[in-house]
Amino acid sequence: MTYTKLVMLYSHWVAADSIYATRRAAISGEEKLAQQIGAEAVQAAKMLSAFYRMLVFYALVYVVVEAYRELDDRSDELDRLLNEGPIDNLRRLRNAVFHVQDEPFTPKLWDFLHTPES
């Protein structure tokens, strides 16, 4: 395995992890917005934003899985986990996140999210 491939794999993981780290970030001007539309509406917006950030995180994790599968050096334990988990549903979720769908909450999202192992 070349170090360049490993560095690229890690850089994609860092991108995914940065999205994960922001999943509960505050909304800019939250207090003023709460005065304008109400605290309950702001809370709903925060929950929806966190949900979409998690979808982007999951989609980016699949990008890491794809890159890992192209490496020459593999891990038996990681390969086992990837073969046992809902990886195809994760791939479909990635497609739903990064490609416009005909409906907002397509089965491509829910199939992964409703899988207990996800």
Salt bridges, closest charged atoms under 4 A:
GLU30 OE2 - LYS46 NZ 3.21
GLU66 OE1 - ARG94 NH1 2.99
ASP79 OD1 - ARG74 NH2 3.08
GLU84 OE1 - ARG80 NH1 3.27
ASP88 OD1 - ARG91 NH2 2.80
ASP111 OD2 - ARG92 NH1 2.61
